[in-house]
Amino acid sequence: MALLTGDESVPPVNTESTGTLTLNYDPEVPALTFVLEVEGLLDTTSAAVYEGSAGTNGTAVYTLFAGPTVEGEKHGELASGTIEDADLTGTLAGLPSATSSP
């Protein structure tokens, strides 16, 4: 589980809004699933996973939430699903994810 705060943004954002991203891998399926929960986000338009070094703007490699815009303040689950190979972008595009057959 990853705790998401404005401090992780580049540049950092002064906000009381927070979130958590929980990833679960089930080797029997195989499947990599996620749940994105937020507290206090306003007018949410998108959410993505980025790769890169701490303190730098990275490249988006997976879109967690692409809209439609959630109007007003959001509390609770924003998005959930299974990460599929075809949905990987950036430097991960075309690479197998945890859902690929061996």
C-alpha positions in Angstrom: 0.0 0.0 0.0 1.2 3.5 -0.9 0.1 6.6 1.0 -0.4 9.5 -1.5 0.0 13.1 -0.4 0.6 16.4 -2.0 4.3 16.2 -0.9 4.9 13.5 -3.5 3.7 15.8 -6.4 6.4 17.7 -8.4 6.4 20.4 -7.4 4.8 19.6 -4.0 1.2 20.7 -3.5 0.0 22.1 -0.2 -3.2 20.1 0.4 -5.0 18.2 3.2 -6.3 15.7 0.5 -4.8 12.2 0.7 -5.1 8.9 -1.0 -4.0 5.3 -0.8 -3.1 2.9 -3.6 -3.3 -0.8 -2.8 -1.9 -3.3 -5.2 -2.5 -7.1 -4.8 -0.9 -9.9 -6.9 -2.6 -13.3 -7.1 -0.1 -15.7 -8.6 -2.8 -18.4 -9.1 -4.8 -16.3 -11.6 -2.3 -14.5 -12.3 -3.6 -11.0 -11.7 -2.4 -7.6 -10.4 -5.3 -5.7 -9.1 -5.5 -2.2 -7.6 -7.8 0.0 -5.4 -7.3 3.7 -5.3 -9.0 5.5 -2.4 -9.0 9.2 -1.8 -10.0 11.6 1.0 -11.0 15.2 0.2 -10.0 15.5 -3.5 -11.9 18.2 -5.3 -13.1 17.9 -8.9 -10.9 14.9 -9.7 -10.1 14.5 -13.4 -7.5 11.8 -13.6 -5.0 9.6 -11.7 -2.0 7.7 -13.0 1.1 5.8 -11.9 4.3 7.5 -12.9 7.9 6.1 -13.0 10.9 8.2 -12.3 13.3 9.2 -9.5 12.0 10.9 -6.4 11.6 14.6 -6.9 11.3 14.5 -10.7 8.4 14.5 -13.1 8.2 11.0 -14.3 6.4 9.3 -17.2 2.9 8.0 -16.8 3.0 4.2 -17.2 -0.6 3.3 -16.1 -3.8 5.3 -15.9 -5.8 4.5 -12.8 -8.7 6.9 -13.4 -9.4 8.7 -16.7 -12.7 10.4 -15.8 -15.4 11.5 -16.1 -14.6 14.3 -13.7 -15.8 13.6 -10.2 -17.5 16.9 -9.3 -17.0 18.3 -5.8 -15.2 16.6 -2.9 -14.5 12.9 -3.1 -14.2 10.5 -0.2 -13.7 6.7 -0.7 -12.9 4.5 -3.7 -12.1 6.4 -6.8 -11.0 3.5 -9.0 -10.3 -0.2 -8.9 -9.4 -2.8 -11.5 -6.9 -5.3 -13.0 -3.8 -4.0 -14.6 -3.6 -5.5 -18.1 -0.7 -5.5 -20.5 -2.5 -3.5 -23.2 -3.1 -0.7 -20.6 0.6 -0.1 -19.8 2.1 3.1 -21.4 5.4 4.9 -21.6 8.4 2.7 -21.1 6.2 -0.2 -19.9 4.2 -0.2 -23.2 4.5 -3.6 -24.8 6.0 -5.3 -21.8 4.2 -8.2 -20.0 2.5 -7.4 -16.7 1.8 -9.7 -13.9 -1.4 -10.8 -15.7 0.5 -12.3 -18.6 0.7 -16.1 -19.0 4.1 -17.6 -18.4 
